[in-house]
Amino acid sequence: MQEVANNALDLLKSFLDFNDLYKKGYRYLLLYFYPKDNTPGCTVEAVEFSRLKPEFEAEKTYIVGVSKDSERSHARFKEKHNLRIDLLSDPNQELIKAFGALKLKKRFGKEYLGVSRDTFLIQLKPLKILKIWRGVKAKGHASKVLGYLRLLRT
């Protein structure tokens, strides 16, 4: 299993203001990594997270997707599919590498480094990773994560 770098959460702070999220009432951050905007699996995952956004917010959870695509690509992706979640651009793959979401993949017999579909549930105070899902299937993943969040409050 890929390891999360010791500085991963500190690095994430340069992309997101955790204190601001906490002040807005969020207690958790759902950070999910995906390979590419506008591809079938990534679209399914983003649409499902967007559809369930009100339920995640009821669980005090802020959702952010991360890929190496540009901010412009993210804007087109959000507009095309009416996405209501935030997307972070990580073109240098700093976050992707720090969270261990870059892995060796095979396609048509060729190996290459690509972004794994990984999800992290992060508690904002005290700051820590509560749960990691690695190499998930896009369809139905958002519902599974929501189910886990609901278990946390019981």
ZAMARGU-4260 file (C-alpha; in steps of 0.2 Angstrom, whole numbers, plus 5000, padded with zeros to 4 digits):
<rodrens>
0) 5000/5000/5000 | 5006/5018/4996 | 5012/5028/5011 | 5006/5045/5015 | 5021/5057/5018
5) 5023/5064/5035 | 5021/5082/5028 | 5005/5078/5017 | 4993/5087/5029 | 5005/5102/5031
10) 5006/5103/5012 | 4987/5102/5010 | 4987/5118/5021 | 4995/5127/5007 | 4980/5123/4996
15) 4966/5125/5009 | 4962/5135/5024 | 4957/5122/5037 | 4953/5135/5050 | 4941/5144/5038
20) 4933/5127/5035 | 4931/5124/5053 | 4924/5141/5057 | 4911/5138/5043 | 4905/5123/5053
25) 4914/5109/5044 | 4923/5096/5055 | 4929/5084/5041 | 4937/5086/5024 | 4934/5073/5011
30) 4949/5073/4999 | 4948/5062/4984 | 4961/5060/4970 | 4956/5056/4953 | 4965/5053/4936
35) 4957/5065/4924 | 4943/5077/4921 | 4929/5072/4909 | 4934/5054/4908 | 4919/5041/4912
40) 4924/5035/4929 | 4930/5052/4935 | 4914/5060/4929 | 4903/5047/4938 | 4913/5050/4954
45) 4912/5069/4953 | 4893/5069/4949 | 4889/5057/4963 | 4899/5067/4976 | 4890/5083/4969
50) 4873/5075/4970 | 4876/5070/4988 | 4884/5086/4993 | 4870/5092/5004 | 4870/5075/5014
55) 4889/5077/5016 | 4887/5095/5022 | 4874/5088/5035 | 4888/5077/5041 | 4899/5093/5042
60) 4910/5087/5028 | 4918/5098/5015 | 4922/5089/4998 | 4937/5092/4987 | 4943/5083/4972
65) 4961/5083/4966 | 4969/5080/4949 | 4984/5086/4939 | 4972/5095/4927 | 4973/5114/4926
70) 4961/5126/4934 | 4954/5129/4917 | 4950/5111/4914 | 4942/5110/4931 | 4931/5125/4927
75) 4925/5117/4911 | 4922/5100/4919 | 4912/5108/4933 | 4902/5118/4920 | 4899/5104/4908
80) 4893/5092/4922 | 4885/5105/4934 | 4897/5100/4948 | 4894/5108/4965 | 4910/5102/4973
85) 4927/5110/4973 | 4942/5104/4963 | 4960/5107/4966 | 4973/5108/4952 | 4989/5099/4957
90) 4999/5101/4940 | 5016/5097/4949 | 5008/5082/4958 | 5014/5088/4975 | 4998/5083/4984
95) 4996/5067/4973 | 5013/5061/4978 | 5012/5066/4996 | 4996/5057/4999 | 5003/5042/4989
100) 4991/5043/4975 | 5003/5041/4961 | 5006/5023/4957 | 5012/5012/4943 | 4998/5007/4931
105) 4997/4996/4915 | 4988/5000/4899 | 4990/4990/4883 | 5005/4982/4890 | 5014/4998/4894
110) 5018/5003/4912 | 5016/5022/4917 | 5014/5032/4933 | 4996/5038/4935 | 4985/5045/4948
115) 4975/5032/4958 | 4957/5034/4963 | 4960/5037/4982 | 4950/5045/4995 | 4955/5052/5012
120) 4943/5057/5026 | 4952/5070/5037 | 4947/5077/5053 | 4950/5096/5055 | 4953/5097/5074
125) 4964/5089/5079 | 4970/5087/5062 | 4972/5069/5057 | 4968/5056/5043 | 4953/5046/5049
130) 4951/5034/5035 | 4959/5030/5018 | 4951/5021/5003 | 4963/5016/4990 | 4960/5011/4972
135) 4941/5013/4973 | 4928/5010/4960 | 4920/5026/4955 | 4902/5020/4954 | 4894/5020/4972
140) 4909/5026/4981 | 4902/5042/4987 | 4887/5033/4995 | 4899/5021/5004 | 4909/5036/5010
145) 4893/5044/5016 | 4888/5028/5025 | 4905/5028/5034 | 4903/5046/5040 | 4885/5042/5047
150) 4893/5028/5057 | 4905/5040/5065 | 4891/5049/5073 | 4883/5034/5080
</rodrens>
